[in-house]
Amino acid sequence: MKKLFGLGKGLESLIPASKNIKPTSPKENVFYVEVHKIKANPDQPRKDFDKDGLDELSKSIRKYGVLQPLLVSKVETETLKGLDVTYQLIAGERRLRAAKLAGLPQVPVVIRDDFEQKQKRLEVALIENVQREDLNPVEEAEAYERFSKEFGLTQKEIAEKVSKSREVVANAVRLLGLPKDIRESLRIGKLSRAHARALLAFNDQSQQREAYKQILSGALSSKDVESMAASLKPGTNRKQSAKKDNKFVELEKNLAEMLKVPVLIRSEQGKGRIVIRFASLEELNTIAKNIID
């Protein structure tokens, strides 16, 4: 391990300033550590790392090096041969992965020995990822849930740690109530956060899945989904709307099959509109031909 003085990067350059996590000094020493001695953070909330993004970062690192030190803690283990020293990564996994791709033998690190507790490691990793918007909605929700279940923190306490409102944390955690396959669509970006939140408004899972299918086909905006869910909720006026919507569902399907594109029908007070979605001018010409013929 090679020591490098005077860079003065400090913890504040790695994660945003927080009243809960502060550097012990305004200037911290930076060391160079062998890449193979740094172990991944087991409490890393981020699971998905974009391959193209890592390739781009590795090219930059190959050219300029790792410009921002990783945050690690030292792990000393007694062995038959003596004391074995390795390092537990706390923040900077994307940089570490890219450095490995770039073939770097060593990377700059800031060593902190006050992050031995599991909660603190998760906290720092979560703050880094949330502030940089590196987490997908499901990873973020799972991290908040871990704070609640494993460490007994309230949503308000979690919100304070990540500098967000309690409502943001609560809405994020609610996404975990979606069925597994819909959650997976949200994780990989096939389903937007707005659409996912709108789907939570359905009380009936079969109705939720029907709306989900229409979302994937491009037929429903998040506001459309919210309106659909509201019309299906119990209530005198809403029951009538639900009957109408159920009738339109069948008609929508028939029209969609005939035109080969998503179709949406909306009705209110005896009036309404039909929305026909198309993805290109070629598709629009095909729709027009099908209608005219």
N, C-alpha and C positions, 0 to 999 in steps of 0.2 A: 504494500500500500504506500503510495507516494503522497506526501502532504504538499498542498499548494496554498500559500498565504496571500492575503491582500485582496482577494476578489470581492469580499464583502457582500456576496449575493444574499445570504441569510434566508430564513424561512419565509419572510414576507414576499420574496420573489417567486416562491414556489406555490404558495396558497394565499388567498386574500387575508388581510388582517382580521383578527377576531378576538373578542374579549376572552374567549375560552382557550385559545391557542396562541401563545406568544413566544417569540424567541427569547432565550435567556440572556442574549447580548445583542447589541445592534449590529455586530459583525461576527460572522461565524467562519471557522476554517473549512476549506474545501480540500478533500483528499481524492486521490485517484485510486480506485479499487478494481481488481480483476473482475471482469463480467461474470465469470463462472462462479464466483464466490457470493453473488447476490441472488437470494431466493425470492420468488414471487410473494406478494402479500396475500396470505390466505383470506384476509378480510376485504379484499378488493371487490367493491360492488359492481364494477364494470366487467362484463363477460365477453362482450362482442367488440372486436377491434377490426376496423375496416382495413382490408388487405391493401387496397390501392393507396389509402392514406399512409399506412406504415411504409410502403415502398417509397412514396414521395419523401417522407421524413428520413428514411434511411439514406436516400441520395443526398439530402441536405447535410446529414450528419457525416457522411463520407467526405463531403467537401469542406464543411466548416467545423465539424466536431460537435459534441454535445454542449450547447451554449448555456444550458441551465442545469445545475446539479440536481441529482436525484436525492430524495430524502430516505435515509436508512437508519436502522438501529443495529448495534453490534450484538452478535450471538456467539458466546464462548462455550465450547463443549469439551469436556474432559475425555480424552481417548487414551489408548495404551501407548500411543506415540507422544502424548503430551497434550497441550491445549490447542484445539482446532477453532479457528476464528472464521466465521462467515457473517453475512449481513442480511438482515430482513428488510425487504423493500417496504416502504411506507407510502411514498408518493412518487410517481414518475414511471409507471409500468410501460406506458406507450413509448417513452424515450428509451427505456431499457430494451424493449423488443426491437425497436428500430436500430439501436446500437449493435445488437447481435446480428441483425440482417446486414448491417454495414461492415461487419467483421472487426469491430473495435475490440482490442484486448482489454482495455480499461475504460471506465467512465468516471466523471467527477461526481462526488457525493458529499452531502452534509450529514454527519453522523450525529444522531440524537439518541440518547439513552433514556429519555423520559417518556418513551412511547411503548413501554412493555405491555401495558394493559390492552386487551383485545378491543375494548370500547374506543380507546384513544386512536388505535390504528385504523379502525373503521371510520371514525369521525374525520380524521385527516384525509383519508382516501376519498370519502364521500364529498367533503368540502371541495377538494381539488377538482373532482369530476363534475359536480353540480355547477360550480362557478364557471367552469370552462364549457359547460353544456355538452359534455362528452357522453353522458348516460342517455340511453333510450328511456321512454316513459316507464317501461316495466322494470328495468334495472333500478331506476330511481325509487319507484314504489317499493320494491323489495328491500332496498337499503333502509328506507324509512320504517318499514315493518320490522326489520331486524332490531333497530333501535328500540322500538316499542316492546317487542316480545323478549329479546335477550337482555335488555338493560333497563326495562321498565320506565322508559321516558314517555312523557305525554307528547301529544302532537304539538303543543305550544313550545315545549322544551326543544323538540327536534327542529321546529321552525326557527327558533333563535339560533341554533347551532349552524344552520345552513343559510341564515339571513333571508328567509322567505316568510310569507304569512302563514298562519295556521291553516287557512282555507286552502292554500296551494298544497300543503302537505296532506291534508284530509282528502282532497280531490285526487291526488296522486295515488294514495293507498286504496281508494275505492276501486281503482282500475283492476286491482287484483281479484275483484269479485267477478270478473268476466270469465266465461268458459275458457278452458286451456287453449283451444285452437284459435279463438279470437284474440286471446292474450299474445299468442305467438305471432299473429299477423301484426299486432301493435309493436311487438319487440323488433321485428325485421323491417318495419316501416311500410308495410303493405296497407296498414290501417292508420289513419291519423289520430292524434290525441283527441282532437275535437269530436271526431266520429265515435271514438271509443267512449268518451264521456257521455255522448248523446245516447248510446246504446244502454247505458246503465239505467236510463229512465224507464225501461220496459220492466214490468212485473212478471211477465210471462216469457220464458226462455225460447219457446217456439216462435213467438212474435219477434223476439230479439234476433234470432237466427235468420228469420225471413228478411228483416231490415238489413242485417249484415250482408246477406247475399246481394241485395240490391245496391248496397254501398260499393261492394267490390265490382259490380257491373257498371258503376258510374252513374246510377240513376238517382241517388239521394245525396244531398248536401247534409251537413251536420244539423242545420236548422230544419230541414225536411224530416230528419229522424226524430228530432225533439218534438215537432208538431205531431208526427205519427204516434209517438209514445203518449203524448198528452191526450190525444183523441181516443185512445184505447183505455184510459184510466176510468175507474168506476165513477158514475155520476149521471144524472138524468140527461143532460144535453150531450155529454160525451158518449153515452151509450148509443144514441142515435148516430153520432158521427162515426162510431166504431162500426156500426152496421153498414154505413155507406162505404167506409174505407175497405171493409171486407169484400164488399161487392166490387169495388174498383180494383182490388188486388187481382181478381180473376180476369177482369177486363185488361188490366195492365199486362198480365202474362200473355194473353191472347194477342194483343197488339205487338208486344215485344217479339213474340214468335213470328208474326207475320212480317214485321219490318226488319227483324234481325238486329235490333238495337234496343237499349233500355228505354222504357216508357214510364212516365210518372203522371198520375191523374190527381188533381187537387180540386175539391169542391167545397163551397161555403155559401150558405144561404141561397141555394138554388142555382148559383153560378159557379164557374170553375175554369180550369185550364188544363191542357194536356202538354206535357214537356217531353219532347223527343230528343234524346242525346245523340250527338254524333262526334266522331273523333277526327274526321278529315273531310275535305270537300268531296273526295271520291265516295266516302260513306254517305254524305248528304245526297249526292246524285243517285245512289242506290235506293235510299229511302224515298226520294221523290218519285223514282221510277216505280217502286212497289206501290205507292199510294195512287199514282195516276193509272197504272195498269189494273 
